Amino acid sequence: QVRLVESGGGLVQAGGSLRLSCKASGMILSVFSPDTIGWYRQAPGKDRELVATITGRSTTNYHDSVKGRFTISKDNTRRTVNLQMNSMKPEDTAVYYCYATTSQLWGQGTQVTVSP
């Protein structure tokens, strides 16, 4: 069974860093490698929003609010997409989800909390 498993969430102070990982468990390389994988987040009372995406050609796209602070990367060998988050702000607090476009598959989410 193919599933996405996020990890790396937690509590961090403003200005700190966290690294999230999304592992595509059970996904074969020929599906994972060309796929566009995205990180999304949902804060309490707000809609889910796109944070960053990376394509099969490693083209990246970021929400304006995280440009220059977050970096998305893809490791095909490990079937993993990482999100390095630096200079974090309280407004980054949310549940973070990864999404595989071709498979239309969501992960279960990981909580990120940034204290002032």
Biopython code that builds the backbone (N, CA, C, O; Angstrom):
import numpy as np
from Bio.PDB.StructureBuilder import StructureBuilder

atoms = [
    (1, "GLN", "N", (0.852, -1.186, 0.000)),
    (1, "GLN", "CA", (0.000, 0.000, 0.000)),
    (1, "GLN", "C", (0.892, 1.242, 0.000)),
    (1, "GLN", "O", (1.816, 1.357, 0.806)),
    (2, "VAL", "N", (0.604, 2.160, -0.907)),
    (2, "VAL", "CA", (1.393, 3.377, -0.997)),
    (2, "VAL", "C", (0.835, 4.409, -0.024)),
    (2, "VAL", "O", (-0.375, 4.624, 0.040)),
    (3, "ARG", "N", (1.717, 5.038, 0.723)),
    (3, "ARG", "CA", (1.274, 6.106, 1.614)),
    (3, "ARG", "C", (2.407, 7.111, 1.802)),
    (3, "ARG", "O", (3.581, 6.800, 1.604)),
    (4, "LEU", "N", (2.022, 8.315, 2.187)),
    (4, "LEU", "CA", (2.981, 9.364, 2.495)),
    (4, "LEU", "C", (3.046, 9.531, 4.006)),
    (4, "LEU", "O", (2.018, 9.643, 4.673)),
    (5, "VAL", "N", (4.254, 9.546, 4.534)),
    (5, "VAL", "CA", (4.444, 9.645, 5.974)),
    (5, "VAL", "C", (5.324, 10.858, 6.267)),
    (5, "VAL", "O", (6.493, 10.902, 5.882)),
    (6, "GLU", "N", (4.741, 11.845, 6.960)),
    (6, "GLU", "CA", (5.497, 13.045, 7.336)),
    (6, "GLU", "C", (6.146, 12.852, 8.704)),
    (6, "GLU", "O", (5.645, 12.112, 9.551)),
    (7, "SER", "N", (7.261, 13.528, 8.896)),
    (7, "SER", "CA", (7.925, 13.535, 10.196)),
    (7, "SER", "C", (8.714, 14.836, 10.344)),
    (7, "SER", "O", (8.924, 15.564, 9.374)),
    (8, "GLY", "N", (9.142, 15.112, 11.566)),
    (8, "GLY", "CA", (10.003, 16.256, 11.812)),
    (8, "GLY", "C", (9.332, 17.454, 12.427)),
    (8, "GLY", "O", (9.998, 18.444, 12.729)),
    (9, "GLY", "N", (8.025, 17.393, 12.622)),
    (9, "GLY", "CA", (7.343, 18.517, 13.244)),
    (9, "GLY", "C", (7.707, 18.641, 14.717)),
    (9, "GLY", "O", (8.359, 17.766, 15.288)),
    (10, "GLY", "N", (7.274, 19.747, 15.322)),
    (10, "GLY", "CA", (7.547, 19.957, 16.738)),
    (10, "GLY", "C", (7.381, 21.403, 17.123)),
    (10, "GLY", "O", (6.780, 22.198, 16.401)),
    (11, "LEU", "N", (7.929, 21.727, 18.282)),
    (11, "LEU", "CA", (7.849, 23.076, 18.833)),
    (11, "LEU", "C", (9.211, 23.750, 18.697)),
    (11, "LEU", "O", (10.241, 23.169, 19.038)),
    (12, "VAL", "N", (9.200, 24.985, 18.194)),
    (12, "VAL", "CA", (10.441, 25.730, 18.018)),
    (12, "VAL", "C", (10.180, 27.191, 18.340)),
    (12, "VAL", "O", (9.062, 27.678, 18.171)),
    (13, "GLN", "N", (11.194, 27.881, 18.798)),
    (13, "GLN", "CA", (11.054, 29.306, 19.075)),
    (13, "GLN", "C", (11.189, 30.106, 17.775)),
    (13, "GLN", "O", (11.808, 29.655, 16.812)),
    (14, "ALA", "N", (10.604, 31.283, 17.772)),
    (14, "ALA", "CA", (10.730, 32.178, 16.612)),
    (14, "ALA", "C", (12.202, 32.400, 16.296)),
    (14, "ALA", "O", (13.021, 32.620, 17.188)),
    (15, "GLY", "N", (12.517, 32.335, 15.004)),
    (15, "GLY", "CA", (13.898, 32.460, 14.570)),
    (15, "GLY", "C", (14.615, 31.133, 14.416)),
    (15, "GLY", "O", (15.703, 31.067, 13.843)),
    (16, "GLY", "N", (14.002, 30.078, 14.929)),
    (16, "GLY", "CA", (14.602, 28.757, 14.878)),
    (16, "GLY", "C", (14.331, 28.024, 13.580)),
    (16, "GLY", "O", (13.770, 28.586, 12.639)),
    (17, "SER", "N", (14.737, 26.754, 13.538)),
    (17, "SER", "CA", (14.629, 25.942, 12.324)),
    (17, "SER", "C", (14.033, 24.573, 12.628)),
    (17, "SER", "O", (14.178, 24.035, 13.726)),
    (18, "LEU", "N", (13.363, 24.033, 11.625)),
    (18, "LEU", "CA", (12.894, 22.659, 11.650)),
    (18, "LEU", "C", (13.069, 22.081, 10.254)),
    (18, "LEU", "O", (13.090, 22.813, 9.264)),
    (19, "ARG", "N", (13.193, 20.770, 10.187)),
    (19, "ARG", "CA", (13.280, 20.082, 8.899)),
    (19, "ARG", "C", (12.211, 19.005, 8.857)),
    (19, "ARG", "O", (12.224, 18.069, 9.657)),
    (20, "LEU", "N", (11.288, 19.146, 7.919)),
    (20, "LEU", "CA", (10.234, 18.157, 7.737)),
    (20, "LEU", "C", (10.624, 17.179, 6.637)),
    (20, "LEU", "O", (11.278, 17.547, 5.661)),
    (21, "SER", "N", (10.212, 15.936, 6.811)),
    (21, "SER", "CA", (10.443, 14.921, 5.794)),
    (21, "SER", "C", (9.134, 14.252, 5.425)),
    (21, "SER", "O", (8.271, 14.027, 6.273)),
    (22, "CYS", "N", (9.003, 13.938, 4.147)),
    (22, "CYS", "CA", (7.834, 13.215, 3.649)),
    (22, "CYS", "C", (8.353, 12.008, 2.887)),
    (22, "CYS", "O", (9.005, 12.153, 1.853)),
    (23, "LYS", "N", (8.066, 10.820, 3.395)),
    (23, "LYS", "CA", (8.530, 9.601, 2.745)),
    (23, "LYS", "C", (7.366, 8.917, 2.038)),
    (23, "LYS", "O", (6.313, 8.674, 2.628)),
    (24, "ALA", "N", (7.581, 8.613, 0.762)),
    (24, "ALA", "CA", (6.568, 7.920, -0.026)),
    (24, "ALA", "C", (6.799, 6.424, 0.124)),
    (24, "ALA", "O", (7.528, 5.811, -0.656)),
    (25, "SER", "N", (6.167, 5.853, 1.134)),
    (25, "SER", "CA", (6.348, 4.446, 1.439)),
    (25, "SER", "C", (5.597, 3.596, 0.418)),
    (25, "SER", "O", (4.411, 3.812, 0.168)),
    (26, "GLY", "N", (6.304, 2.620, -0.170)),
    (26, "GLY", "CA", (5.672, 1.721, -1.120)),
    (26, "GLY", "C", (5.542, 2.261, -2.527)),
    (26, "GLY", "O", (4.969, 1.594, -3.388)),
    (27, "MET", "N", (6.060, 3.456, -2.785)),
    (27, "MET", "CA", (5.944, 4.052, -4.113)),
    (27, "MET", "C", (7.165, 3.691, -4.952)),
    (27, "MET", "O", (8.301, 3.852, -4.504)),
    (28, "ILE", "N", (6.931, 3.202, -6.167)),
    (28, "ILE", "CA", (8.059, 2.815, -7.002)),
    (28, "ILE", "C", (8.715, 4.060, -7.603)),
    (28, "ILE", "O", (8.086, 5.109, -7.737)),
    (29, "LEU", "N", (10.000, 3.917, -7.963)),
    (29, "LEU", "CA", (10.782, 5.053, -8.410)),
    (29, "LEU", "C", (10.194, 5.696, -9.665)),
    (29, "LEU", "O", (10.209, 6.919, -9.805)),
    (30, "SER", "N", (9.681, 4.878, -10.569)),
    (30, "SER", "CA", (9.172, 5.417, -11.831)),
    (30, "SER", "C", (7.929, 6.283, -11.625)),
    (30, "SER", "O", (7.569, 7.069, -12.502)),
    (31, "VAL", "N", (7.282, 6.146, -10.487)),
    (31, "VAL", "CA", (6.144, 7.004, -10.148)),
    (31, "VAL", "C", (6.625, 8.202, -9.338)),
    (31, "VAL", "O", (6.209, 9.332, -9.593)),
    (32, "PHE", "N", (7.489, 7.965, -8.376)),
    (32, "PHE", "CA", (7.941, 9.030, -7.492)),
    (32, "PHE", "C", (8.799, 10.055, -8.224)),
    (32, "PHE", "O", (8.591, 11.260, -8.083)),
    (33, "SER", "N", (9.751, 9.581, -8.995)),
    (33, "SER", "CA", (10.745, 10.475, -9.586)),
    (33, "SER", "C", (10.148, 11.606, -10.430)),
    (33, "SER", "O", (10.546, 12.756, -10.248)),
    (34, "PRO", "N", (9.228, 11.336, -11.328)),
    (34, "PRO", "CA", (8.704, 12.421, -12.152)),
    (34, "PRO", "C", (7.579, 13.229, -11.505)),
    (34, "PRO", "O", (7.124, 14.223, -12.071)),
    (35, "ASP", "N", (7.140, 12.816, -10.349)),
    (35, "ASP", "CA", (5.962, 13.425, -9.744)),
    (35, "ASP", "C", (6.275, 14.772, -9.110)),
    (35, "ASP", "O", (7.385, 15.010, -8.633)),
    (36, "THR", "N", (5.286, 15.641, -9.113)),
    (36, "THR", "CA", (5.371, 16.895, -8.363)),
    (36, "THR", "C", (4.851, 16.636, -6.958)),
    (36, "THR", "O", (3.713, 16.206, -6.767)),
    (37, "ILE", "N", (5.701, 16.905, -5.985)),
    (37, "ILE", "CA", (5.353, 16.707, -4.577)),
    (37, "ILE", "C", (5.278, 18.082, -3.915)),
    (37, "ILE", "O", (6.136, 18.940, -4.125)),
    (38, "GLY", "N", (4.244, 18.265, -3.121)),
    (38, "GLY", "CA", (4.074, 19.557, -2.476)),
    (38, "GLY", "C", (3.944, 19.457, -0.973)),
    (38, "GLY", "O", (3.524, 18.433, -0.434)),
    (39, "TRP", "N", (4.311, 20.534, -0.309)),
    (39, "TRP", "CA", (4.031, 20.706, 1.114)),
    (39, "TRP", "C", (2.948, 21.770, 1.247)),
    (39, "TRP", "O", (3.029, 22.840, 0.643)),
    (40, "TYR", "N", (1.942, 21.459, 2.040)),
    (40, "TYR", "CA", (0.844, 22.365, 2.327)),
    (40, "TYR", "C", (0.744, 22.522, 3.839)),
    (40, "TYR", "O", (1.305, 21.730, 4.596)),
    (41, "ARG", "N", (0.031, 23.541, 4.262)),
    (41, "ARG", "CA", (-0.182, 23.708, 5.694)),
    (41, "ARG", "C", (-1.574, 24.256, 5.964)),
    (41, "ARG", "O", (-2.173, 24.935, 5.130)),
    (42, "GLN", "N", (-2.068, 23.942, 7.151)),
    (42, "GLN", "CA", (-3.380, 24.426, 7.549)),
    (42, "GLN", "C", (-3.320, 24.875, 8.995)),
    (42, "GLN", "O", (-3.073, 24.079, 9.901)),
    (43, "ALA", "N", (-3.548, 26.159, 9.197)),
    (43, "ALA", "CA", (-3.594, 26.721, 10.536)),
    (43, "ALA", "C", (-5.033, 26.660, 11.045)),
    (43, "ALA", "O", (-5.967, 26.588, 10.248)),
    (44, "PRO", "N", (-5.217, 26.688, 12.355)),
    (44, "PRO", "CA", (-6.578, 26.628, 12.915)),
    (44, "PRO", "C", (-7.476, 27.726, 12.353)),
    (44, "PRO", "O", (-7.110, 28.901, 12.359)),
    (45, "GLY", "N", (-8.642, 27.340, 11.872)),
    (45, "GLY", "CA", (-9.597, 28.296, 11.351)),
    (45, "GLY", "C", (-9.287, 28.832, 9.973)),
    (45, "GLY", "O", (-9.969, 29.735, 9.489)),
    (46, "LYS", "N", (-8.271, 28.290, 9.337)),
    (46, "LYS", "CA", (-7.891, 28.778, 8.011)),
    (46, "LYS", "C", (-7.918, 27.651, 6.993)),
    (46, "LYS", "O", (-7.904, 26.474, 7.355)),
    (47, "ASP", "N", (-7.959, 28.018, 5.713)),
    (47, "ASP", "CA", (-7.917, 27.029, 4.651)),
    (47, "ASP", "C", (-6.505, 26.470, 4.501)),
    (47, "ASP", "O", (-5.517, 27.100, 4.878)),
    (48, "ARG", "N", (-6.448, 25.274, 3.943)),
    (48, "ARG", "CA", (-5.143, 24.682, 3.634)),
    (48, "ARG", "C", (-4.503, 25.489, 2.512)),
    (48, "ARG", "O", (-5.167, 25.842, 1.537)),
    (49, "GLU", "N", (-3.210, 25.781, 2.652)),
    (49, "GLU", "CA", (-2.521, 26.576, 1.643)),
    (49, "GLU", "C", (-1.233, 25.907, 1.204)),
    (49, "GLU", "O", (-0.599, 25.162, 1.952)),
    (50, "LEU", "N", (-0.867, 26.200, -0.041)),
    (50, "LEU", "CA", (0.363, 25.674, -0.591)),
    (50, "LEU", "C", (1.558, 26.376, 0.047)),
    (50, "LEU", "O", (1.571, 27.600, 0.177)),
    (51, "VAL", "N", (2.555, 25.597, 0.441)),
    (51, "VAL", "CA", (3.793, 26.155, 0.986)),
    (51, "VAL", "C", (4.894, 26.102, -0.064)),
    (51, "VAL", "O", (5.546, 27.107, -0.345)),
    (52, "ALA", "N", (5.095, 24.918, -0.641)),
    (52, "ALA", "CA", (6.161, 24.750, -1.626)),
    (52, "ALA", "C", (5.895, 23.488, -2.426)),
    (52, "ALA", "O", (5.281, 22.543, -1.931)),
    (53, "THR", "N", (6.370, 23.480, -3.684)),
    (53, "THR", "CA", (6.297, 22.289, -4.514)),
    (53, "THR", "C", (7.634, 22.076, -5.215)),
    (53, "THR", "O", (8.424, 23.003, -5.398)),
    (54, "ILE", "N", (7.858, 20.822, -5.601)),
    (54, "ILE", "CA", (9.041, 20.484, -6.386)),
    (54, "ILE", "C", (8.623, 19.484, -7.449)),
    (54, "ILE", "O", (7.945, 18.501, -7.151)),
    (55, "THR", "N", (9.028, 19.735, -8.693)),
    (55, "THR", "CA", (8.648, 18.869, -9.798)),
    (55, "THR", "C", (9.678, 17.754, -9.997)),
    (55, "THR", "O", (10.694, 17.688, -9.305)),
    (56, "GLY", "N", (9.382, 16.884, -10.963)),
    (56, "GLY", "CA", (10.320, 15.829, -11.300)),
    (56, "GLY", "C", (11.632, 16.353, -11.849)),
    (56, "GLY", "O", (12.650, 15.664, -11.782)),
    (57, "ARG", "N", (11.626, 17.551, -12.386)),
    (57, "ARG", "CA", (12.845, 18.181, -12.898)),
    (57, "ARG", "C", (13.477, 19.093, -11.845)),
    (57, "ARG", "O", (14.395, 19.857, -12.143)),
    (58, "SER", "N", (12.975, 19.002, -10.612)),
    (58, "SER", "CA", (13.483, 19.775, -9.470)),
    (58, "SER", "C", (13.209, 21.273, -9.586)),
    (58, "SER", "O", (13.910, 22.085, -8.982)),
    (59, "THR", "N", (12.196, 21.634, -10.358)),
    (59, "THR", "CA", (11.750, 23.022, -10.370)),
    (59, "THR", "C", (10.942, 23.266, -9.101)),
    (59, "THR", "O", (10.066, 22.477, -8.747)),
    (60, "THR", "N", (11.247, 24.359, -8.427)),
    (60, "THR", "CA", (10.587, 24.631, -7.153)),
    (60, "THR", "C", (9.694, 25.861, -7.237)),
    (60, "THR", "O", (9.884, 26.747, -8.070)),
    (61, "ASN", "N", (8.718, 25.880, -6.345)),
    (61, "ASN", "CA", (7.797, 27.001, -6.270)),
    (61, "ASN", "C", (7.461, 27.201, -4.800)),
    (61, "ASN", "O", (7.277, 26.232, -4.062)),
    (62, "TYR", "N", (7.381, 28.456, -4.375)),
    (62, "TYR", "CA", (7.147, 28.757, -2.966)),
    (62, "TYR", "C", (6.053, 29.799, -2.789)),
    (62, "TYR", "O", (5.871, 30.686, -3.623)),
    (63, "HIS", "N", (5.333, 29.672, -1.683)),
    (63, "HIS", "CA", (4.421, 30.726, -1.263)),
    (63, "HIS", "C", (5.274, 31.948, -0.927)),
    (63, "HIS", "O", (6.372, 31.823, -0.384)),
    (64, "ASP", "N", (4.758, 33.120, -1.255)),
    (64, "ASP", "CA", (5.529, 34.347, -1.028)),
    (64, "ASP", "C", (5.977, 34.487, 0.426)),
    (64, "ASP", "O", (7.056, 35.017, 0.692)),
    (65, "SER", "N", (5.164, 34.020, 1.364)),
    (65, "SER", "CA", (5.465, 34.222, 2.775)),
    (65, "SER", "C", (6.654, 33.400, 3.272)),
    (65, "SER", "O", (7.184, 33.665, 4.351)),
    (66, "VAL", "N", (7.079, 32.394, 2.484)),
    (66, "VAL", "CA", (8.183, 31.539, 2.930)),
    (66, "VAL", "C", (9.417, 31.658, 2.047)),
    (66, "VAL", "O", (10.446, 31.044, 2.330)),
    (67, "LYS", "N", (9.321, 32.443, 0.977)),
    (67, "LYS", "CA", (10.463, 32.600, 0.073)),
    (67, "LYS", "C", (11.667, 33.148, 0.829)),
    (67, "LYS", "O", (11.555, 34.111, 1.589)),
    (68, "GLY", "N", (12.821, 32.519, 0.608)),
    (68, "GLY", "CA", (14.037, 32.944, 1.282)),
    (68, "GLY", "C", (14.229, 32.325, 2.653)),
    (68, "GLY", "O", (15.302, 32.435, 3.246)),
    (69, "ARG", "N", (13.182, 31.669, 3.160)),
    (69, "ARG", "CA", (13.283, 31.043, 4.488)),
    (69, "ARG", "C", (13.172, 29.520, 4.418)),
    (69, "ARG", "O", (13.839, 28.807, 5.167)),
    (70, "PHE", "N", (12.326, 29.031, 3.518)),
    (70, "PHE", "CA", (12.099, 27.591, 3.391)),
    (70, "PHE", "C", (12.749, 27.083, 2.108)),
    (70, "PHE", "O", (12.833, 27.795, 1.107)),
    (71, "THR", "N", (13.209, 25.821, 2.164)),
    (71, "THR", "CA", (13.785, 25.183, 0.992)),
    (71, "THR", "C", (13.230, 23.768, 0.863)),
    (71, "THR", "O", (13.295, 22.981, 1.807)),
    (72, "ILE", "N", (12.688, 23.450, -0.306)),
    (72, "ILE", "CA", (12.171, 22.109, -0.569)),
    (72, "ILE", "C", (13.188, 21.359, -1.413)),
    (72, "ILE", "O", (13.804, 21.930, -2.312)),
    (73, "SER", "N", (13.360, 20.073, -1.117)),
    (73, "SER", "CA", (14.305, 19.250, -1.868)),
    (73, "SER", "C", (13.744, 17.838, -1.996)),
    (73, "SER", "O", (12.884, 17.422, -1.219)),
    (74, "LYS", "N", (14.242, 17.120, -2.980)),
    (74, "LYS", "CA", (13.723, 15.786, -3.284)),
    (74, "LYS", "C", (14.874, 14.802, -3.389)),
    (74, "LYS", "O", (15.872, 15.075, -4.057)),
    (75, "ASP", "N", (14.738, 13.660, -2.733)),
    (75, "ASP", "CA", (15.733, 12.586, -2.775)),
    (75, "ASP", "C", (15.049, 11.361, -3.368)),
    (75, "ASP", "O", (14.327, 10.647, -2.671)),
    (76, "ASN", "N", (15.277, 11.120, -4.657)),
    (76, "ASN", "CA", (14.602, 10.003, -5.315)),
    (76, "ASN", "C", (15.037, 8.660, -4.737)),
    (76, "ASN", "O", (14.225, 7.743, -4.625)),
    (77, "THR", "N", (16.302, 8.538, -4.372)),
    (77, "THR", "CA", (16.810, 7.264, -3.835)),
    (77, "THR", "C", (16.055, 6.860, -2.578)),
    (77, "THR", "O", (15.742, 5.687, -2.378)),
    (78, "ARG", "N", (15.770, 7.839, -1.739)),
    (78, "ARG", "CA", (15.069, 7.555, -0.480)),
    (78, "ARG", "C", (13.558, 7.792, -0.594)),
    (78, "ARG", "O", (12.834, 7.634, 0.388)),
    (79, "ARG", "N", (13.076, 8.174, -1.796)),
    (79, "ARG", "CA", (11.647, 8.456, -1.981)),
    (79, "ARG", "C", (11.174, 9.484, -0.948)),
    (79, "ARG", "O", (10.116, 9.328, -0.338)),
    (80, "THR", "N", (11.966, 10.523, -0.768)),
    (80, "THR", "CA", (11.696, 11.489, 0.289)),
    (80, "THR", "C", (11.733, 12.915, -0.251)),
    (80, "THR", "O", (12.568, 13.252, -1.091)),
    (81, "VAL", "N", (10.826, 13.739, 0.236)),
    (81, "VAL", "CA", (10.846, 15.171, -0.028)),
    (81, "VAL", "C", (10.982, 15.885, 1.308)),
    (81, "VAL", "O", (10.209, 15.648, 2.236)),
    (82, "ASN", "N", (11.961, 16.750, 1.390)),
    (82, "ASN", "CA", (12.237, 17.464, 2.638)),
    (82, "ASN", "C", (11.860, 18.939, 2.527)),
    (82, "ASN", "O", (11.880, 19.524, 1.444)),
    (83, "LEU", "N", (11.521, 19.516, 3.658)),
    (83, "LEU", "CA", (11.244, 20.951, 3.725)),
    (83, "LEU", "C", (12.079, 21.522, 4.868)),
    (83, "LEU", "O", (11.774, 21.303, 6.040)),
    (84, "GLN", "N", (13.127, 22.249, 4.518)),
    (84, "GLN", "CA", (13.967, 22.911, 5.508)),
    (84, "GLN", "C", (13.365, 24.276, 5.801)),
    (84, "GLN", "O", (13.211, 25.102, 4.901)),
    (85, "MET", "N", (13.025, 24.507, 7.066)),
    (85, "MET", "CA", (12.377, 25.759, 7.453)),
    (85, "MET", "C", (13.290, 26.521, 8.399)),
    (85, "MET", "O", (13.583, 26.056, 9.500)),
    (86, "ASN", "N", (13.735, 27.686, 7.969)),
    (86, "ASN", "CA", (14.619, 28.538, 8.766)),
    (86, "ASN", "C", (13.927, 29.859, 9.087)),
    (86, "ASN", "O", (12.913, 30.207, 8.483)),
    (87, "SER", "N", (14.486, 30.576, 10.037)),
    (87, "SER", "CA", (13.956, 31.893, 10.432)),
    (87, "SER", "C", (12.449, 31.820, 10.627)),
    (87, "SER", "O", (11.697, 32.636, 10.093)),
    (88, "MET", "N", (12.033, 30.852, 11.382)),
    (88, "MET", "CA", (10.601, 30.591, 11.520)),
    (88, "MET", "C", (9.900, 31.663, 12.325)),
    (88, "MET", "O", (10.483, 32.302, 13.201)),
    (89, "LYS", "N", (8.612, 31.844, 11.997)),
    (89, "LYS", "CA", (7.790, 32.871, 12.621)),
    (89, "LYS", "C", (6.561, 32.222, 13.253)),
    (89, "LYS", "O", (6.165, 31.131, 12.843)),
    (90, "PRO", "N", (5.957, 32.869, 14.236)),
    (90, "PRO", "CA", (4.733, 32.311, 14.837)),
    (90, "PRO", "C", (3.645, 32.028, 13.804)),
    (90, "PRO", "O", (2.874, 31.082, 13.965)),
    (91, "GLU", "N", (3.575, 32.823, 12.763)),
    (91, "GLU", "CA", (2.559, 32.603, 11.732)),
    (91, "GLU", "C", (2.825, 31.366, 10.871)),
    (91, "GLU", "O", (1.994, 31.012, 10.034)),
    (92, "ASP", "N", (3.961, 30.708, 11.062)),
    (92, "ASP", "CA", (4.222, 29.430, 10.391)),
    (92, "ASP", "C", (3.556, 28.261, 11.131)),
    (92, "ASP", "O", (3.562, 27.130, 10.645)),
    (93, "THR", "N", (2.993, 28.537, 12.285)),
    (93, "THR", "CA", (2.327, 27.495, 13.065)),
    (93, "THR", "C", (1.152, 26.913, 12.301)),
    (93, "THR", "O", (0.251, 27.639, 11.880)),
    (94, "ALA", "N", (1.165, 25.590, 12.124)),
    (94, "ALA", "CA", (0.123, 24.909, 11.351)),
    (94, "ALA", "C", (0.398, 23.410, 11.367)),
    (94, "ALA", "O", (1.443, 22.954, 11.830)),
    (95, "VAL", "N", (-0.563, 22.664, 10.850)),
    (95, "VAL", "CA", (-0.315, 21.260, 10.523)),
    (95, "VAL", "C", (0.185, 21.236, 9.082)),
    (95, "VAL", "O", (-0.448, 21.789, 8.182)),
    (96, "TYR", "N", (1.322, 20.593, 8.878)),
    (96, "TYR", "CA", (1.944, 20.527, 7.557)),
    (96, "TYR", "C", (1.686, 19.158, 6.931)),
    (96, "TYR", "O", (1.865, 18.120, 7.568)),
    (97, "TYR", "N", (1.263, 19.184, 5.672)),
    (97, "TYR", "CA", (0.950, 17.972, 4.933)),
    (97, "TYR", "C", (1.769, 17.908, 3.642)),
    (97, "TYR", "O", (2.072, 18.938, 3.038)),
    (98, "CYS", "N", (2.119, 16.703, 3.232)),
    (98, "CYS", "CA", (2.693, 16.568, 1.900)),
    (98, "CYS", "C", (1.660, 15.920, 0.979)),
    (98, "CYS", "O", (0.749, 15.219, 1.421)),
    (99, "TYR", "N", (1.835, 16.180, -0.300)),
    (99, "TYR", "CA", (0.860, 15.743, -1.302)),
    (99, "TYR", "C", (1.591, 15.308, -2.565)),
    (99, "TYR", "O", (2.440, 16.029, -3.088)),
    (100, "ALA", "N", (1.246, 14.112, -3.047)),
    (100, "ALA", "CA", (1.807, 13.588, -4.294)),
    (100, "ALA", "C", (0.770, 13.789, -5.390)),
    (100, "ALA", "O", (-0.327, 13.234, -5.327)),
    (101, "THR", "N", (1.121, 14.579, -6.387)),
    (101, "THR", "CA", (0.148, 15.023, -7.386)),
    (101, "THR", "C", (-0.399, 13.888, -8.232)),
    (101, "THR", "O", (-1.614, 13.767, -8.389)),
    (102, "THR", "N", (0.472, 13.056, -8.779)),
    (102, "THR", "CA", (0.014, 11.996, -9.680)),
    (102, "THR", "C", (-0.867, 10.987, -8.952)),
    (102, "THR", "O", (-1.903, 10.567, -9.468)),
    (103, "SER", "N", (-0.455, 10.607, -7.765)),
    (103, "SER", "CA", (-1.207, 9.628, -6.977)),
    (103, "SER", "C", (-2.380, 10.250, -6.252)),
    (103, "SER", "O", (-3.233, 9.536, -5.725)),
    (104, "GLN", "N", (-2.437, 11.599, -6.216)),
    (104, "GLN", "CA", (-3.476, 12.318, -5.450)),
    (104, "GLN", "C", (-3.529, 11.783, -4.029)),
    (104, "GLN", "O", (-4.583, 11.413, -3.513)),
    (105, "LEU", "N", (-2.355, 11.756, -3.418)),
    (105, "LEU", "CA", (-2.227, 11.138, -2.104)),
    (105, "LEU", "C", (-1.751, 12.171, -1.091)),
    (105, "LEU", "O", (-0.781, 12.889, -1.330)),
    (106, "TRP", "N", (-2.449, 12.237, 0.050)),
    (106, "TRP", "CA", (-2.062, 13.124, 1.146)),
    (106, "TRP", "C", (-1.430, 12.315, 2.270)),
    (106, "TRP", "O", (-1.776, 11.153, 2.486)),
    (107, "GLY", "N", (-0.508, 12.940, 2.975)),
    (107, "GLY", "CA", (-0.002, 12.368, 4.200)),
    (107, "GLY", "C", (-0.944, 12.692, 5.348)),
    (107, "GLY", "O", (-1.960, 13.363, 5.167)),
    (108, "GLN", "N", (-0.589, 12.200, 6.543)),
    (108, "GLN", "CA", (-1.465, 12.383, 7.703)),
    (108, "GLN", "C", (-1.244, 13.723, 8.398)),
    (108, "GLN", "O", (-2.062, 14.143, 9.216)),
    (109, "GLY", "N", (-0.150, 14.387, 8.077)),
    (109, "GLY", "CA", (0.145, 15.693, 8.651)),
    (109, "GLY", "C", (1.065, 15.617, 9.856)),
    (109, "GLY", "O", (1.108, 14.618, 10.574)),
    (110, "THR", "N", (1.801, 16.707, 10.057)),
    (110, "THR", "CA", (2.672, 16.833, 11.222)),
    (110, "THR", "C", (2.546, 18.250, 11.762)),
    (110, "THR", "O", (2.567, 19.220, 11.004)),
    (111, "GLN", "N", (2.415, 18.360, 13.078)),
    (111, "GLN", "CA", (2.183, 19.661, 13.706)),
    (111, "GLN", "C", (3.492, 20.430, 13.856)),
    (111, "GLN", "O", (4.499, 19.897, 14.322)),
    (112, "VAL", "N", (3.450, 21.682, 13.452)),
    (112, "VAL", "CA", (4.567, 22.605, 13.648)),
    (112, "VAL", "C", (4.056, 23.783, 14.463)),
    (112, "VAL", "O", (3.076, 24.425, 14.085)),
    (113, "THR", "N", (4.717, 24.069, 15.580)),
    (113, "THR", "CA", (4.330, 25.186, 16.429)),
    (113, "THR", "C", (5.542, 26.077, 16.661)),
    (113, "THR", "O", (6.600, 25.610, 17.081)),
    (114, "VAL", "N", (5.372, 27.369, 16.383)),
    (114, "VAL", "CA", (6.443, 28.339, 16.569)),
    (114, "VAL", "C", (6.025, 29.304, 17.664)),
    (114, "VAL", "O", (5.035, 30.023, 17.523)),
    (115, "SER", "N", (6.773, 29.318, 18.747)),
    (115, "SER", "CA", (6.450, 30.203, 19.863)),
    (115, "SER", "C", (7.131, 31.563, 19.674)),
    (115, "SER", "O", (8.211, 31.650, 19.088)),
    (116, "PRO", "N", (6.484, 32.627, 20.179)),
    (116, "PRO", "CA", (7.048, 33.980, 20.004)),
    (116, "PRO", "C", (8.392, 34.138, 20.713)),
    (116, "PRO", "O", (8.994, 35.210, 20.663)),
]
sb = StructureBuilder()
sb.init_structure("model")
sb.init_model(0)
sb.init_chain("A")
sb.init_seg("    ")
for serial, (resi, resn, name, xyz) in enumerate(atoms, 1):
    if name == "N":
        sb.init_residue(resn, " ", resi, " ")
    sb.init_atom(name, np.array(xyz, "f"), 0.0, 1.0, " ", f" {name:<3s}", serial, name[0])
structure = sb.get_structure()
